[in-house]
Amino acid sequence: MTTRTMRALVFLWSVACAVDAASAQAGAKPRARDLGVPFDGTPGPLNAITDVAGIEVGHTTLISGDGAHAVRTGVTVVLPKGKKWEPVFAGWFAGNGFGDLVGTDWIKEGGVLGGPIAITNTYSVGTVRDAILAWFDQTLKVRVPWHQPVVGETSDAGLNDIAGFHVRGEHVFAALDGARAGPVAEGNVGGGTGMAALGFKGGIGTSSRRLDGGYTVGVLVQANFGSREQLTIAGVPVGRELTEFARDRSPPGEDGSREGSIIVVVATDAPFLPHQLERLARRVPMGIARVGGTAANGSGDIFIAFSTANPGAAKTSGGPVQIEMLPNGDESAFFTATIEATEEAIVNALVAAETMTGVNGRKVEALPHERLREILRKYNRLKA
């Protein structure tokens, strides 16, 4: 057996273990509501973006080594229609553009999202983009000459050897192949593996809201922004109460003005057109503000929203199509749902994340659950 073959077998084994671990983690870890954090609105059965039927989420998590070459990174994918090529209507918005969400030019121009949305670290955007194209060609056997994959990023340089370019094509394939409906793993997983938010370990979080008419709004975030003193949960200044923890926003050696980033994916099964979906994306910053985010100069706050309704309506040619749409006046409830689910998804990311030591021994503490409960109780905000 060659060394290359052995490495391939080890990789496939690690992917299988990662999928099993993600499934177990999604069902075992406490979430914000389990700790008594009160939120407005009614979540779906999973309280996840996968409450929108047809959506699949996959992660590849890379954790190995220590010192200067510690690997703490990965990739997360959201497939709007599962493992097939079926474009959907979409819109996007940048609350602050100190970051990147590649592939959005056609969403702005044509209002259409083709393929998955992927989120990774800043240095791996190109690798992930190319791998998505290869996956459609090699795995699904679908060639789309105009496919412009959508890939977002936040920087995990504080915990990860980001210049090592550790995310490779096979890792993207594994996330896509392993994507599933059902519970979504949160915290130190996928693209969120090496992220920090609001002074604590951050990463991936998700939430959903049910609305009248049987519609659902789901949100997934990769949270990597803000500082400890900004952290607000359920209206309580939690970060200011946790004075035993340092601010420590920036990775060692970087200018202290770097405030991190957040990528947010909003999904719904309501029949909205592209301009209406952009309006949903524009409400995301209000949810971020609820937890203390301020869209600071160095924060890349970029959001995308899509609808799984109107199957086939996003085709690029072939004559007229019939579509349904809710009128603009019905969208207000969806604005509220987006804001609420964004807020809760960020808190879920913080609650799920675990303390991590990464590159050059830098350590980022997890949000302490019992201290959070104590603080909420002090302000009469702990839900029984």
N, C-alpha and C positions, 0 to 999 in steps of 0.2 A: 504494500500500500504506500503510495507516494505521500510526501508531506502535504502537498496541496489537497489531496483527497482527505487526509486526516483532518485538516483545518476545515474543510467543507462539512465533514460529518459533525465536528464539534460545534460549528456554527448552527447547523440545522437542529442539533440537540438543544442548544442554548435558546434558540427561537421557540421551540416547543415548550421549554420550561418557562420562558417569559410569558407566553400566551396563557399557560395554566396559572402562573403567579398573578397575572393581571386579572384573570377571572376571579381568583380567590380574594385578591385585594379589594376588588370592586364590591364584593359582598360582605367583607369582614370588617373593614375599618369604620369607625364612627364618622359620621358626617356632621355638619354644623347643627342641623336640627336635632340630632341625637344628643348633642351637648346642651340643648336648651336654648339655642340661639333663635330668637323670634324673627320670622320673615312674613311679609305680606304676600297675598296671592295663594293660589292653589296649584301645587306641582302635579305633574303627571305621575303615573305609577312608579317610574324609575327615577324621577326627578333628574332627568338627564336629557341631553340632546337627542338621544335615541328613542325618546318618547314620540318623536316625529317618525311615523312609519316609513320604513325603507332605508333609513340612515344607518350606516355602519361606521364604527370607529376602530382604528387600529393603532397600536404603539409598538415601537422597537426601542428598548431601553438599554443603554450602554454604560456600564459601570465597571471599571477595572483600574488597577494600578493606583499609585499615589505619587506625591512629590510633584515635580515640574510637569510630568506627563500623565497626571491623573485624568482618566476619562470619565466624565459625568455628563452625558449628552444623549441624544436620541432623535426620534422623529415621530410625530403623530399625524394620522391622516383621518379625514372625515369624507366619506363617500355619500353624496346626497341620494343616490339611487342604487347603492350597493355596487357590486362588481360588474358593471356594464357601462357602456357609453350611452348616456341619455341626458343631454344638456337640459338645464333648468334656468328659469329666470333668476337674475341676481342683481344686486346693487352693492356698492361699497362706499366707505367714507373714512377719511383720515382725520382723527381728532387732533393729532399732531404728527407731522410727517417725518420724524427723526427715526426712520426705520424703513422697512420694505415689505410689500406684498406684491410679488411679481405676478404678471399675468392678468392684471386688472384693467389694462387699456381696453381690451375688447369688452369687458364687463361695462365699462363706462360708455363705450361707443355702441355696442350691440345689445347690452342688457342680458347677456347669456353667459352662464358658467358651464363649461364642459369638463367632466372628470372630477377628481377629488380636490379637496383643499388640504394642503400639507403645512405643518408648522415644525420648525427645527431651529438650530442655532444660526447665528448671523453668517458664519463662514461656510455653511453647508447648503445654502439655498440653491446654488447651481447644480450641485450633485443630486439633490432631491428632485429638482425640475427635470433633469435629464433622465433620471431613473423612472419617473412617472411615464414619460414618453416611451421608454423601453419596455415597461411593464405592459402597457396597452398593446404594444407590438408583439412582444414575445409571449406573454401570458394569456391575454384576452384575444390575441390575434386580430386586433382591430387597428387599422391604420387611419389616423385622422390628420391629414396634411396641415390643417390650420390649428391644431390643438396647442393652446397656450396655458400650460399648467399654472395653477395658482399656488404659490408657496410663500408663507409668511415666516418671519424670524424675530427672535429676541436673543440678546447676547448672554451666553452662559460663561463668559470669560472669567468670572469670579471664582468658579468652582471647576471649570473644565479646561483642559488643554485645547483651547479652541483652534489654535493654529496647527494642531496635529491633524485636522481634517479627518476625524475618526468616523464620521457618518459616511457610509459607502452605499453603492447601489443595491447590494444585497440586503442591507438593512431596510431600505425603502421597500423593496419587494416583500420582505417579511412583514412589515407593517400593513401593506396593502393586502397580502394574502391572508393575514391573520385578522383583518377587520371583521367585526361582528356587530350585530344588533345586541340589545340587552344592556346590562350594567356596564358603566364605563369606569375604568381604573383612573384614579386621580392622584395628585401630588407628584412624587418623584418618579414620573413615568414619561416615556416618549420624549417629545420635544421639551417637556417641562422638567426633565431630570435634573439639570443643573441651574434652575432658575431660583431667584429670590424675590420676594415681594413684601413691601411695607415693613421691612426690617426683619423678616423671618423667612424660613424656607418656603418657597412658592412652587409654582408648576402648573399642572393641568387641573382644571375644575369644570364642573358642569352643573346645570340645573334646567328646569323647565316650568312652564305654566300652562294650565288648561284654561280655555276661554269658552264663553257661550257659543253655541253652534257646534261644539265638539272639536274646535280647532286647538292646536297646540303650538306654542313657541318654545324652542329649545336653544340653549346657549352652551358653548364650550369656550373656555379661555385658556390662554397660556400666559400666566401672570408673572411678571418680572419687573415690577415698577415700585416707585414710592419708597418712603423711609418710615422707620418705626413710629416716630412721633405723629405721623399722619394717620395711622391706622385707626379706623372707626368701624365698629361693628354694632349693628342695631341701634345706631345713633349714639353709642357710648364711646368716649375717647380712650379706647383700650390701649393704644400705643403710648399715650402719655402716662397711663397708670403703670405700665410695665417698664419702670425706670431702671430695673436691674439689667436691662438689655441695651447694648450700644446702638447707635444709629447705623453705622457701618453699611452705607448704601453701595459705595463704589468698590470695585476690586482693587487690590493693592497696586499702587503705582499709577493709577488713573486719577484724573482730575475729579475732585469731589462733586462737580456739577453734573455728572452723568447720572440720570435718574431712572434708567432702565426703560422697559417697554411692555406693552401688552397687545396681544393679538386676540380678537374676539370673533367667533363664528356664530351667527344667528341663523336658525332654521325655523321654518314654519310650513304647515300643510295648508295654510290659508291661501286662496287664490289672489295673490298680489302680483302686480306688474313691476318691471324693473324700477321705475321711479318711486313706487311705493316701498320697495325693498330698501332703496337708498334711504328713505325716510326712517325705516326701522333702524338701519345702521347708525343714523345720526342720533338716535336716542341712547346708544350704548354709553357715551360719556357720562350721562346722568347716573347710570348704575355704578360706574367707576367712581364717580364723585361721592357716592354714598359711603364708600369704604375709605375715602380719604385721598383718592387720586386727583391730581390737578393739571394733568397734561403739560407737565413741565417741558422746558425747552429741549432737554436731552432725552425725552421719553417718546418712543415710537408707538403711538396709540392708533392702531389701524384695524378696521372692522369690515366684515363682509356679511351680507344677509342673502339668503336664497329661499325659494319656495319650491316644494316638491309637487305642487298642484299643477294642473294643466299639462298632463303628459303629452308629449309630442308637439306642444305649441312652440317650443324653442328651436324647432328645426330651422335650418338656414335657407331652404329653398323649397319649391314644389307647390306654390300657389297658396291661396288663402287657408287659414286655419281658424277654428272656432276656439275662443278662450272665455273663461269666466274670470271675473274680478270683483272683489268687494269694493264698494265706493270709498272714497277717501274719508268720508265721515265715520265709517266703521273702524277706521284704523287706530283711533285713540286708545282703545282697550289693548291693542297689540303694542303700542308704545309703552304703556304701563307694564305689560308683561315682560317686554324686553329689558326694561330698567330693573325690574325685580329679579329676573333670572340672571342678569349680569352680576348684580350685587351678590346674590347667593352663590353663584359659580365661583367667584373670587374667594369668598369665605370658605367654601368647600375645598378649594385648592390649598388654602392655608391650613385648614384642619387636617387634611389628609397627608400633607407633606411631613417628612421626618427629618430630623437633624442630619446634616450631611457635612463631611469633611472632604475637601477636594484639592484642587491644585495648590501646591506649595503649602499644604497644611491648613488652608483657610477653612474655617468652620462656620456654618450658618445654622443657627438654632431653629428648631420647630416652634411654632406657636404653642405655648403651654396650655393644655386643655383645662386643667383644674384652675389655673390662674384666670383664664378667660371666664370660667363660670363664676368665680369669686367676684370678678369685676362687674359682670352683668348683674349679679345679685346685689351688689352695692348700689347700683343705679336702678334697681327694681325692674330690670329688663330680662331676667332669666325666666324662661318659660318652663313651667312645671311639666 
